[in-house]
Amino acid sequence: MKFDLNRLRELSITEVAIKLGIEVKRKKVLCFMHEENTPSLEFDEKKGMFFCHGCNQGGDVITLVEKYSGSNFLSSCSWLENAFLGGTANIQQFSSPSLKKRVIPKIEIHANSEIYEWLISHATISKSGIDYLKNRGFKESIIEQMQIRDLQHPSIFFEDLRKKWGDDQLLNCGLAKNHDKYGITSIWWDPVILFPFIDPVSRVNYIQARRINNKEPKYLNLIGLIKPTYNLSCLQQMKLGDHLFICEGIPDTLSMIQLGYYCIGVLGASSFDKSLIPALMDFEIIVIPDRDDAGERFFQKLRSEFNSVGKSIAKRQLPNNFKDVNEYLRSNSRN
């Protein structure tokens, strides 16, 4: 089922909270995600966002339903559709979730998030982009859930970015470069798929692009910025002791998500953010490396980092005939 995500995200976050059963009497309320005596959870009606200053968790109306109910993304969208937009299914009533104590990664709002979010909200996904992703085994529901977009004519879109944000900001956020011959230009020239990185408070803090025409390099990163971890937003939905898979790269991570697992993606062993380890200690960590020497080095690097703080992690080996998780997904999609 396809949902109009823009309409869902335009719903009053206060009304959604009340419908869920959260008692909203003042600007701040007691957070349902952790134990506290002083209210620290607040709703920003103008932005349609919630945020808890006690546990540093927040997001939009969809995230609120996910977090309160323990439902996944699609189930939460369905609940909102039925509750507010005239859906036909019965409205499920959720009981208040049991409180849990977990280390939550402290998230600082990325200075460039507003630009990245504008880009993702104004870009679309074309039929050719959808077909490209479907050929790699991905369903439209995953494309929609992960807010994947494409640009068939990046240079034209770049001019809109320049008018909105100016050259200096685009250079600072890694979306532009200063070419010796052509001056300020986009970092993307060929048609690209865009993968937004959404952090635990539902902000876009990075974008990686993938050339559709398979020119090298296939993957294009933002210039001058550290590559963060992909799909950290899944930590919002997890409980103590859950299995968390770690893959190298976005396609394998998306494949695991489509297969129904919690998974985060690291863009190379050298890009692993050690500061995340305290927030991952509550989970059973399982690494699925590619079946090659580089994959083994990736696993050994992560194992060394976790072992240094007394945390053991496991490795899940792919069957012999598959080199990575995405190849496994595509094989099963064809069967």
VEXDREN-2710 file (C-alpha; in Angstrom, 1 decimal):
% VEXDREN-2710
k/r/px/py/pz
1/MET/0.0/0.0/0.0
2/LYS/1.3/3.5/-0.9
3/PHE/0.9/6.4/1.5
4/ASP/0.9/10.1/0.9
5/LEU/3.8/10.8/3.3
6/ASN/3.5/14.5/2.8
7/ARG/-0.1/14.5/4.0
8/LEU/0.7/12.3/6.9
9/ARG/3.6/14.5/8.0
10/GLU/1.3/17.6/7.8
11/LEU/-1.0/16.2/10.5
12/SER/-1.1/18.0/13.8
13/ILE/1.5/16.3/16.0
14/THR/-0.4/17.3/19.1
15/GLU/-3.6/15.7/17.8
16/VAL/-1.7/12.6/16.9
17/ALA/-0.2/12.5/20.4
18/ILE/-3.7/12.8/22.0
19/LYS/-5.1/10.1/19.7
20/LEU/-2.3/7.8/20.9
21/GLY/-3.3/8.4/24.5
22/ILE/-0.6/10.9/25.5
23/GLU/-1.9/13.5/27.9
24/VAL/-0.9/16.8/26.4
25/LYS/-1.9/19.6/28.8
26/ARG/1.1/21.9/28.5
27/LYS/3.9/22.5/26.2
28/LYS/6.0/19.8/27.8
29/VAL/4.8/16.4/29.0
30/LEU/6.4/13.4/30.7
31/CYS/8.3/11.4/28.2
32/PHE/7.0/7.9/27.6
33/MET/10.4/6.6/26.4
34/HIS/12.2/6.8/29.8
35/GLU/11.7/7.3/33.5
36/GLU/11.5/10.9/34.6
37/ASN/9.8/13.2/37.2
38/THR/10.1/16.5/35.3
39/PRO/8.4/16.8/31.9
40/SER/11.0/17.0/29.1
41/LEU/9.1/15.9/26.0
42/GLU/7.8/18.8/23.9
43/PHE/5.8/19.1/20.6
44/ASP/6.6/21.7/18.0
45/GLU/3.3/22.1/16.2
46/LYS/4.7/24.4/13.6
47/LYS/7.4/22.0/12.5
48/GLY/5.3/18.9/13.2
49/MET/8.1/17.4/15.3
50/PHE/8.5/16.1/18.9
51/PHE/11.7/16.0/20.9
52/CYS/12.7/14.8/24.4
53/HIS/15.5/16.8/26.0
54/GLY/16.0/14.0/28.5
55/CYS/16.8/11.1/26.2
56/ASN/17.5/13.0/22.9
57/GLN/14.9/11.2/20.9
58/GLY/12.4/12.8/18.6
59/GLY/11.0/12.9/15.1
60/ASP/7.8/13.5/13.1
61/VAL/4.3/12.1/13.5
62/ILE/5.2/8.8/11.9
63/THR/8.1/8.4/14.3
64/LEU/5.9/9.3/17.2
65/VAL/3.5/6.4/16.3
66/GLU/6.4/4.0/15.7
67/LYS/8.0/4.9/19.0
68/TYR/4.8/4.9/21.1
69/SER/3.3/1.7/19.6
70/GLY/6.3/-0.3/18.8
71/SER/5.0/-0.7/15.2
72/ASN/7.1/-0.5/12.1
73/PHE/7.1/2.3/9.5
74/LEU/4.3/0.9/7.3
75/SER/2.0/-0.1/10.2
76/SER/2.4/3.4/11.7
77/CYS/1.5/5.0/8.4
78/SER/-1.5/2.7/8.1
79/TRP/-2.6/3.7/11.6
80/LEU/-2.3/7.4/10.8
81/GLU/-4.2/6.9/7.5
82/ASN/-7.1/5.2/9.2
83/ALA/-7.1/7.5/12.2
84/PHE/-7.0/10.9/10.4
85/LEU/-7.4/10.5/6.6
86/GLY/-10.5/8.4/6.2
87/GLY/-9.0/4.9/6.1
88/THR/-11.5/2.0/6.5
89/ALA/-9.7/-0.2/8.9
90/ASN/-10.5/-0.2/12.6
91/ILE/-8.3/2.0/14.7
92/GLN/-6.0/0.1/17.0
93/GLN/-5.7/1.5/20.5
94/PHE/-2.2/1.4/22.0
95/SER/-1.4/1.0/25.6
96/SER/1.4/3.2/27.1
97/PRO/4.7/1.5/26.4
98/SER/6.7/0.1/29.2
99/LEU/9.6/2.4/30.2
100/LYS/13.1/1.2/29.5
101/LYS/16.5/2.4/30.3
102/ARG/18.9/2.6/27.3
103/VAL/21.9/4.6/26.3
104/ILE/20.6/6.9/23.6
105/PRO/23.2/8.4/21.1
106/LYS/23.5/12.1/21.7
107/ILE/22.5/13.8/18.5
108/GLU/23.6/17.3/17.6
109/ILE/21.5/18.9/14.9
110/HIS/23.7/18.9/11.7
111/ALA/24.3/22.4/10.4
112/ASN/23.5/21.2/6.9
113/SER/20.4/19.2/7.6
114/GLU/18.0/22.0/6.4
115/ILE/19.7/22.0/3.0
116/TYR/19.7/18.2/2.7
117/GLU/16.1/18.0/3.8
118/TRP/15.1/20.7/1.2
119/LEU/16.9/18.7/-1.5
120/ILE/15.2/15.4/-0.6
121/SER/11.7/17.0/-0.2
122/HIS/12.0/18.7/-3.6
123/ALA/13.5/15.8/-5.5
124/THR/11.4/12.9/-6.7
125/ILE/11.9/9.3/-7.7
126/SER/11.3/8.8/-11.4
127/LYS/10.1/5.6/-13.1
128/SER/13.6/4.9/-14.4
129/GLY/14.9/5.3/-10.8
130/ILE/12.3/2.9/-9.5
131/ASP/13.0/0.4/-12.2
132/TYR/16.8/0.7/-11.5
133/LEU/16.2/-0.1/-7.8
134/LYS/13.6/-2.9/-8.5
135/ASN/16.2/-4.5/-10.7
136/ARG/18.4/-4.7/-7.6
137/GLY/15.6/-6.4/-5.7
138/PHE/14.1/-3.4/-3.8
139/LYS/10.4/-3.0/-3.4
140/GLU/8.6/0.3/-3.8
141/SER/7.6/0.2/-0.1
142/ILE/11.3/0.3/0.9
143/ILE/12.1/3.0/-1.6
144/GLU/9.3/5.1/-0.1
145/GLN/10.2/4.2/3.5
146/MET/13.8/5.2/3.1
147/GLN/12.9/8.4/1.2
148/ILE/15.2/7.4/-1.8
149/ARG/15.2/9.9/-4.7
150/ASP/16.9/10.3/-8.0
151/LEU/18.1/13.2/-10.2
152/GLN/18.0/12.6/-13.9
153/HIS/19.4/16.0/-14.6
154/PRO/21.5/17.0/-11.6
155/SER/23.0/20.2/-13.2
156/ILE/19.5/21.7/-13.7
157/PHE/18.5/20.8/-10.1
158/PHE/21.8/22.3/-8.9
159/GLU/20.8/25.7/-10.2
160/ASP/17.7/25.6/-8.0
161/LEU/19.9/24.8/-5.1
162/ARG/22.1/27.8/-5.9
163/LYS/19.2/30.2/-6.0
164/LYS/17.9/28.9/-2.7
165/TRP/21.1/28.5/-0.7
166/GLY/24.0/30.2/-2.5
167/ASP/27.4/29.0/-3.4
168/ASP/29.1/29.3/0.0
169/GLN/26.5/27.1/1.8
170/LEU/26.6/24.5/-1.0
171/LEU/30.4/24.3/-0.8
172/ASN/30.3/24.0/3.0
173/CYS/27.8/21.2/2.9
174/GLY/29.7/19.2/0.3
175/LEU/27.1/19.5/-2.5
176/ALA/29.3/21.8/-4.7
177/LYS/33.0/22.0/-5.7
178/ASN/35.1/24.8/-7.1
179/HIS/36.3/23.6/-10.6
180/ASP/39.4/25.1/-12.0
181/LYS/37.8/25.6/-15.4
182/TYR/34.0/25.9/-14.7
183/GLY/33.9/27.6/-11.3
184/ILE/31.3/26.5/-8.8
185/THR/29.7/23.3/-10.0
186/SER/27.6/20.4/-8.7
187/ILE/29.3/17.3/-7.4
188/TRP/26.8/15.3/-9.5
189/TRP/26.9/15.4/-13.3
190/ASP/25.4/12.1/-14.3
191/PRO/22.0/10.7/-13.3
192/VAL/22.1/9.6/-9.7
193/ILE/20.1/7.8/-7.1
194/LEU/20.1/9.7/-3.8
195/PHE/20.2/7.9/-0.4
196/PRO/19.5/10.2/2.5
197/PHE/21.0/9.4/5.9
198/ILE/18.3/9.9/8.6
199/ASP/19.5/10.1/12.2
200/PRO/17.7/9.0/15.4
201/VAL/15.9/12.4/15.6
202/SER/14.6/12.1/12.0
203/ARG/16.9/14.7/10.5
204/VAL/18.8/14.2/7.2
205/ASN/22.5/14.5/8.1
206/TYR/24.1/13.2/4.9
207/ILE/23.3/12.1/1.3
208/GLN/25.2/9.5/-0.7
209/ALA/24.7/9.3/-4.5
210/ARG/25.0/6.3/-6.8
211/ARG/25.5/6.7/-10.5
212/ILE/22.9/5.0/-12.5
213/ASN/25.1/4.6/-15.6
214/ASN/27.7/2.6/-13.6
215/LYS/30.6/5.0/-14.3
216/GLU/33.4/4.9/-11.8
217/PRO/33.4/5.8/-9.0
218/LYS/29.9/4.4/-8.7
219/TYR/29.2/5.9/-5.3
220/LEU/29.7/9.7/-4.8
221/ASN/30.1/11.1/-1.3
222/LEU/29.7/14.7/-0.1
223/ILE/33.0/16.6/-0.5
224/GLY/35.0/17.2/2.7
225/LEU/32.6/15.7/5.2
226/ILE/32.9/12.6/7.4
227/LYS/30.7/9.7/6.3
228/PRO/28.1/8.9/9.0
229/THR/26.4/5.6/9.7
230/TYR/23.4/4.8/7.6
231/ASN/19.9/4.1/9.0
232/LEU/20.6/5.1/12.6
233/SER/16.9/6.0/12.8
234/CYS/16.2/2.3/13.4
235/LEU/17.6/2.6/16.9
236/GLN/14.4/4.4/17.8
237/GLN/12.3/1.2/17.3
238/MET/14.6/-1.3/19.1
239/LYS/14.3/-2.9/22.5
240/LEU/17.0/-4.1/24.9
241/GLY/18.6/-7.3/23.6
242/ASP/17.3/-7.0/20.0
243/HIS/19.6/-8.2/17.2
244/LEU/21.2/-5.4/15.3
245/PHE/22.9/-6.3/12.0
246/ILE/25.8/-4.2/10.6
247/CYS/26.6/-4.3/6.9
248/GLU/29.1/-2.5/4.7
249/GLY/27.4/-0.1/2.3
250/ILE/23.9/1.0/1.6
251/PRO/22.6/-1.8/-0.8
252/ASP/23.3/-4.6/1.7
253/THR/21.8/-2.5/4.5
254/LEU/18.6/-1.9/2.5
255/SER/18.5/-5.6/1.7
256/MET/18.5/-6.5/5.3
257/ILE/15.8/-3.9/6.1
258/GLN/13.6/-5.4/3.3
259/LEU/14.2/-8.8/4.8
260/GLY/12.8/-7.6/8.0
261/TYR/15.9/-7.0/10.2
262/TYR/17.2/-4.0/12.1
263/CYS/20.4/-3.0/10.3
264/ILE/22.8/-0.1/10.1
265/GLY/25.3/0.5/7.3
266/VAL/28.9/1.6/7.6
267/LEU/30.5/3.1/4.5
268/GLY/33.8/1.3/4.9
269/ALA/35.7/0.0/8.0
270/SER/37.5/3.3/8.4
271/SER/34.2/5.2/8.5
272/PHE/32.9/3.3/11.6
273/ASP/32.0/5.9/14.3
274/LYS/33.4/4.6/17.6
275/SER/31.4/7.1/19.5
276/LEU/28.3/5.1/18.7
277/ILE/29.4/2.0/20.6
278/PRO/27.8/3.0/24.0
279/ALA/24.5/3.3/22.2
280/LEU/24.9/-0.1/20.6
281/MET/25.9/-2.0/23.8
282/ASP/22.3/-2.9/24.6
283/PHE/21.9/-5.0/21.4
284/GLU/23.2/-8.3/20.1
285/ILE/25.5/-7.1/17.3
286/ILE/25.8/-9.3/14.2
287/VAL/28.1/-8.3/11.3
288/ILE/27.4/-9.7/7.8
289/PRO/30.6/-9.0/5.8
290/ASP/31.0/-9.5/2.0
291/ARG/32.4/-12.9/1.1
292/ASP/35.9/-11.6/0.2
293/ASP/39.1/-10.4/1.9
294/ALA/37.8/-6.9/2.2
295/GLY/34.7/-8.2/4.0
296/GLU/36.8/-10.1/6.5
297/ARG/38.9/-7.0/7.2
298/PHE/35.7/-5.1/7.8
299/PHE/34.5/-7.6/10.4
300/GLN/37.9/-7.8/12.1
301/LYS/38.0/-4.0/12.4
302/LEU/34.6/-3.8/14.0
303/ARG/35.3/-6.8/16.3
304/SER/38.5/-5.0/17.5
305/GLU/36.6/-1.8/18.2
306/PHE/33.8/-3.6/20.2
307/ASN/36.3/-5.9/22.0
308/SER/38.2/-2.9/23.2
309/VAL/35.2/-2.0/25.4
310/GLY/34.4/-5.6/26.4
311/LYS/31.6/-6.2/23.9
312/SER/31.6/-9.4/21.8
313/ILE/30.0/-9.4/18.4
314/ALA/29.1/-12.2/16.0
315/LYS/29.6/-12.8/12.3
316/ARG/26.9/-14.2/10.1
317/GLN/28.4/-15.8/7.0
318/LEU/26.6/-15.8/3.7
319/PRO/26.1/-19.0/1.8
320/ASN/29.0/-19.9/-0.5
321/ASN/27.3/-18.9/-3.7
322/PHE/26.5/-15.3/-2.6
323/LYS/29.1/-12.5/-2.4
324/ASP/26.9/-10.1/-0.5
325/VAL/23.4/-9.6/1.0
326/ASN/22.0/-7.8/-2.0
327/GLU/22.9/-10.6/-4.3
328/TYR/21.1/-13.0/-1.9
329/LEU/18.1/-10.7/-1.9
330/ARG/18.0/-10.5/-5.7
331/SER/18.3/-14.3/-5.9
332/ASN/15.4/-14.8/-3.6
333/SER/13.3/-12.1/-5.4
334/ARG/13.6/-14.1/-8.6
335/ASN/12.6/-17.4/-7.0
END
